């Protein structure tokens, strides 16, 4: 059995997005209550993260952007764009989200954990270098990748993003970088409009972005085909020192924000495939960070299946 870290902080519930917003505190409160009732809970290593430091954010985001997000939250602004709602506590909570992925990367790369799941909010994969969007303030997965490279000896990092929405922010950050392989499966065409198959990188990064756009209605068969034909071969060729998973669960058939047909078992199967790949290529080091997933029951069940796969 693997030692799997579960990073969570009750202050994640303090990011209040307002009535009717899908990225709401109940996503995590319901998830934790669900897991508490399962034997799986006692198989996890429970860790409460510290706040990220500004230097962690600056690995990806310019100082002026970090300052502007903090100022917007503290001044009482309620939205950074039409989708990205904030409150006075949102920047503080976002720092805790980044802190979780930084600590998870540290624990996994140093062998203290075999893998880790970060039950965080707000999510991150839509956050570009200097732009908040799609519920995201700072790009959690991208910061973890850069931190692992700068401080933990990871030469190559792979990011697999199975959220139903394309991670435009993560793609933008690494689009010209051959040391980070970004792979995304996502409903297409769909929000945010990026993620076409021909988007493969630029300059030295050409060939290190792999988009697998999926038609609405796609289910486990189509996803596993993409894994077998494109994703696993790319990971085997790249041989990353660390695999980061942008784990959105909104491709579940019950999710209200999309139109895909995955189930809890689908996420378990994809988890197992990535674990096998990580073992082949990088010693099995995986850091998984929560992105989307907006049906409370589907999210809780899918995360449970994902964690069971990580535990083994």
C-alpha positions as CSV (number, residue, x, y, z in Angstrom):
1,X,0.0,0.0,0.0
2,X,1.3,3.5,-0.9
3,X,1.6,6.4,1.5
4,X,-0.8,9.0,0.0
5,X,-0.9,12.5,1.4
6,X,-4.2,14.3,1.7
7,X,-3.7,18.1,1.9
8,X,-6.6,20.1,3.2
9,X,-7.3,23.2,5.3
10,X,-10.7,24.2,6.7
11,X,-9.9,27.8,5.6
12,X,-10.6,26.7,2.0
13,X,-14.2,27.2,2.9
14,X,-13.6,30.9,3.5
15,X,-13.4,31.6,-0.2
16,X,-17.0,32.7,-0.6
17,X,-18.2,33.1,-4.2
18,X,-21.8,34.1,-3.6
19,X,-25.3,32.6,-4.1
20,X,-25.6,30.3,-7.1
21,X,-21.9,30.2,-8.0
22,X,-20.8,26.6,-8.9
23,X,-17.3,26.9,-7.3
24,X,-18.7,27.0,-3.8
25,X,-17.4,26.0,-0.4
26,X,-19.8,23.0,-0.2
27,X,-17.6,21.3,-2.9
28,X,-15.0,20.7,-0.2
29,X,-17.1,20.5,2.9
30,X,-19.2,17.7,1.3
31,X,-16.2,16.0,0.0
32,X,-14.5,15.8,3.4
33,X,-17.7,14.6,5.1
34,X,-18.1,11.9,2.4
35,X,-14.5,10.7,2.9
36,X,-14.8,10.7,6.7
37,X,-17.4,7.9,6.4
38,X,-15.1,5.7,4.4
39,X,-12.3,3.3,5.6
40,X,-10.1,5.0,3.0
41,X,-9.9,8.1,5.2
42,X,-7.7,6.3,7.7
43,X,-5.4,5.1,4.9
44,X,-4.4,8.6,4.0
45,X,-1.7,10.8,5.6
46,X,-3.5,14.0,6.6
47,X,-1.5,17.2,6.3
48,X,-2.6,20.8,6.8
49,X,-0.7,23.1,4.5
50,X,0.9,26.5,5.3
51,X,0.4,29.6,3.2
52,X,2.6,29.9,0.2
53,X,5.1,32.7,0.2
54,X,5.3,35.4,-2.4
55,X,8.4,33.9,-3.8
56,X,6.4,30.8,-4.7
57,X,3.9,32.8,-6.7
58,X,6.6,34.7,-8.5
59,X,7.9,31.4,-10.0
60,X,4.9,31.8,-12.4
61,X,3.2,35.1,-11.9
62,X,4.7,38.6,-12.1
63,X,4.7,40.7,-8.9
64,X,2.4,43.3,-10.3
65,X,-0.3,40.6,-10.9
66,X,0.1,39.1,-7.4
67,X,-0.2,42.5,-5.9
68,X,-3.3,43.3,-7.9
69,X,-5.1,40.1,-6.8
70,X,-4.3,40.8,-3.2
71,X,-5.4,44.4,-3.5
72,X,-8.7,43.5,-5.3
73,X,-9.6,41.0,-2.5
74,X,-8.7,43.3,0.4
75,X,-10.6,46.2,-1.1
76,X,-13.8,44.3,-1.2
77,X,-14.1,43.8,-5.0
78,X,-16.4,40.8,-5.6
79,X,-15.3,39.7,-9.1
80,X,-12.1,39.6,-11.2
81,X,-14.1,38.7,-14.3
82,X,-17.6,37.6,-15.0
83,X,-16.9,34.1,-13.7
84,X,-14.2,34.6,-11.1
85,X,-15.9,35.7,-7.9
86,X,-13.9,36.7,-4.9
87,X,-14.3,38.0,-1.3
88,X,-11.9,39.6,1.2
89,X,-10.5,36.2,2.2
90,X,-10.0,34.9,-1.3
91,X,-6.3,35.8,-1.7
92,X,-5.5,34.3,1.7
93,X,-7.3,31.1,0.7
94,X,-5.5,31.0,-2.7
95,X,-2.2,31.2,-0.9
96,X,-3.2,28.2,1.1
97,X,-4.0,26.3,-2.1
98,X,-0.6,27.1,-3.5
99,X,1.0,26.2,-0.2
100,X,-0.6,22.7,-0.5
101,X,0.8,21.9,-3.9
102,X,4.2,23.2,-3.0
103,X,4.3,21.1,0.2
104,X,2.9,18.1,-1.7
105,X,5.7,18.4,-4.3
106,X,8.3,18.6,-1.6
107,X,7.0,15.5,0.3
108,X,6.7,13.4,-2.9
109,X,10.0,14.4,-4.4
110,X,11.8,13.8,-1.1
111,X,10.2,10.4,-0.7
112,X,8.2,11.2,2.4
113,X,5.0,10.3,0.4
114,X,4.5,8.1,-2.6
115,X,1.9,10.5,-4.0
116,X,-0.4,13.3,-2.8
117,X,-3.8,14.7,-3.4
118,X,-4.5,18.4,-2.7
119,X,-8.1,19.1,-1.9
120,X,-7.9,22.8,-2.5
121,X,-9.9,25.7,-3.8
122,X,-9.9,28.0,-5.7
123,X,-8.8,25.9,-8.6
124,X,-5.9,27.0,-10.8
125,X,-5.6,25.8,-14.4
126,X,-7.3,28.7,-16.1
127,X,-5.1,31.3,-14.4
128,X,-2.6,32.6,-17.0
129,X,0.7,34.3,-16.2
130,X,-1.0,37.6,-15.5
131,X,-4.7,36.9,-15.8
132,X,-7.4,35.4,-13.5
133,X,-10.2,33.6,-15.1
134,X,-12.5,30.6,-14.9
135,X,-12.7,30.6,-11.1
136,X,-8.9,30.6,-10.8
137,X,-6.6,33.2,-9.2
138,X,-3.1,31.5,-9.2
139,X,-2.1,28.5,-11.2
140,X,-1.5,25.8,-8.5
141,X,-0.2,23.1,-10.8
142,X,2.1,25.4,-12.7
143,X,3.6,26.8,-9.5
144,X,4.2,23.2,-8.2
145,X,6.0,22.3,-11.4
146,X,8.3,25.3,-11.3
147,X,8.9,24.8,-7.6
148,X,9.9,21.1,-8.2
149,X,12.3,22.2,-10.9
150,X,13.9,25.1,-9.0
151,X,14.1,23.6,-5.5
152,X,13.6,19.8,-5.7
153,X,15.8,18.6,-8.6
154,X,13.0,17.8,-11.1
155,X,14.4,18.3,-14.5
156,X,11.3,17.4,-16.4
157,X,7.7,17.7,-15.2
158,X,4.6,16.3,-16.9
159,X,1.2,17.9,-16.2
160,X,-1.8,15.8,-17.2
161,X,-5.1,17.8,-17.1
162,X,-8.3,15.8,-17.3
163,X,-10.6,18.6,-16.2
164,X,-13.5,18.9,-18.7
165,X,-12.4,22.5,-19.5
166,X,-9.1,23.1,-21.3
167,X,-6.4,24.4,-19.0
168,X,-5.6,27.5,-21.0
169,X,-3.5,29.0,-18.2
170,X,-1.2,26.1,-17.8
171,X,-0.8,25.8,-21.6
172,X,0.1,29.5,-21.8
173,X,2.6,29.4,-19.0
174,X,4.6,26.5,-20.5
175,X,3.9,26.9,-24.3
176,X,7.5,27.6,-25.1
177,X,9.1,25.4,-22.5
178,X,10.5,21.9,-23.5
179,X,11.0,20.9,-19.8
180,X,7.3,20.7,-19.0
181,X,5.0,18.4,-21.0
182,X,1.4,19.6,-20.8
183,X,-1.3,17.1,-21.8
184,X,-5.0,17.9,-21.7
185,X,-8.2,16.0,-22.4
186,X,-11.2,18.3,-22.5
187,X,-14.6,18.8,-24.1
188,X,-14.1,20.7,-27.4
189,X,-15.3,23.1,-28.6
190,X,-16.1,24.4,-25.2
191,X,-15.0,27.0,-22.6
192,X,-12.5,28.6,-22.7
193,X,-12.2,28.1,-26.5
194,X,-8.5,26.9,-26.5
195,X,-7.2,23.4,-26.7
196,X,-7.3,22.6,-30.4
197,X,-5.3,19.6,-31.5
198,X,-3.0,21.8,-33.6
199,X,-1.9,23.7,-30.5
200,X,1.3,21.9,-29.8
201,X,3.7,24.5,-28.4
202,X,6.0,27.2,-29.8
203,X,9.7,27.7,-30.3
204,X,11.7,25.3,-28.1
205,X,8.4,24.1,-26.6
206,X,7.1,22.9,-30.0
207,X,5.8,19.3,-29.5
208,X,5.6,19.6,-25.7
209,X,1.9,20.5,-25.6
210,X,-0.5,17.7,-26.3
211,X,-4.2,18.5,-26.6
212,X,-6.7,15.7,-26.9
213,X,-10.0,17.5,-27.7
214,X,-13.0,15.3,-27.0
215,X,-16.5,15.6,-28.5
216,X,-19.4,16.3,-26.2
217,X,-20.9,13.0,-25.0
218,X,-17.6,11.2,-24.9
219,X,-17.2,8.5,-22.2
220,X,-14.8,6.1,-20.8
221,X,-14.2,4.3,-24.1
222,X,-13.1,7.5,-25.9
223,X,-10.9,8.6,-22.9
224,X,-9.1,5.3,-22.6
225,X,-8.5,5.3,-26.3
226,X,-6.8,8.7,-26.0
227,X,-4.7,7.4,-23.2
228,X,-3.6,4.3,-25.1
229,X,-2.9,5.9,-28.4
230,X,-1.6,9.4,-27.4
231,X,-1.1,10.2,-23.7
232,X,0.7,7.1,-22.4
233,X,3.1,7.0,-25.4
234,X,3.9,10.7,-24.9
235,X,4.6,10.2,-21.2
236,X,6.8,7.2,-21.9
237,X,8.8,9.2,-24.4
238,X,9.1,12.3,-22.1
239,X,10.1,10.4,-18.9
240,X,9.2,13.0,-16.3
241,X,10.7,13.2,-12.9
242,X,7.4,14.3,-11.5
243,X,3.8,13.9,-12.8
244,X,1.3,16.6,-11.7
245,X,-2.3,15.8,-12.3
246,X,-4.8,18.7,-12.7
247,X,-7.7,16.6,-11.4
248,X,-11.0,18.1,-12.4
249,X,-13.9,15.8,-12.1
250,X,-16.4,17.8,-14.2
251,X,-16.3,15.3,-17.1
252,X,-18.5,13.1,-14.9
253,X,-21.9,12.4,-16.5
254,X,-23.8,14.1,-13.7
255,X,-21.8,17.4,-13.7
256,X,-24.0,20.4,-14.5
257,X,-21.3,22.5,-16.3
258,X,-20.4,20.1,-19.1
259,X,-21.6,17.3,-21.3
260,X,-19.3,14.3,-20.9
261,X,-20.1,10.7,-19.7
262,X,-17.4,9.6,-17.3
263,X,-18.2,7.7,-14.1
264,X,-16.3,7.2,-10.8
265,X,-14.9,4.0,-12.3
266,X,-13.6,5.9,-15.2
267,X,-11.5,8.2,-13.0
268,X,-10.2,5.1,-11.1
269,X,-9.1,3.5,-14.4
270,X,-7.4,6.7,-15.6
271,X,-5.7,7.0,-12.2
272,X,-4.3,3.5,-12.5
273,X,-3.0,4.1,-16.0
274,X,-1.1,7.2,-14.8
275,X,0.3,5.5,-11.7
276,X,1.6,2.7,-13.9
277,X,3.1,5.3,-16.3
278,X,4.7,7.2,-13.4
279,X,6.3,4.1,-12.0
280,X,7.7,3.2,-15.4
281,X,9.1,6.7,-16.0
282,X,9.8,8.6,-12.8
283,X,9.6,6.4,-9.8
284,X,5.8,6.8,-9.4
285,X,5.9,10.4,-8.1
286,X,2.5,12.0,-8.5
287,X,1.0,15.2,-7.1
288,X,-2.7,15.5,-7.9
289,X,-4.5,18.8,-7.4
290,X,-8.2,19.4,-7.5
291,X,-9.6,21.5,-10.3
292,X,-13.3,21.4,-11.3
293,X,-16.2,19.2,-10.4
294,X,-19.5,20.8,-9.5
295,X,-22.0,18.0,-8.7
296,X,-21.4,17.4,-5.0
297,X,-22.1,13.6,-5.1
298,X,-20.3,13.0,-8.3
299,X,-17.3,15.0,-7.1
300,X,-17.1,13.2,-3.8
301,X,-17.5,9.7,-5.3
302,X,-14.9,10.5,-8.1
303,X,-12.3,11.8,-5.7
304,X,-12.8,8.7,-3.5
305,X,-12.2,6.5,-6.5
306,X,-9.2,8.5,-7.5
307,X,-7.7,8.3,-4.0
308,X,-8.4,4.5,-3.8
309,X,-6.4,4.2,-7.0
310,X,-3.5,6.3,-5.6
311,X,-3.5,4.2,-2.4
312,X,-3.5,1.0,-4.4
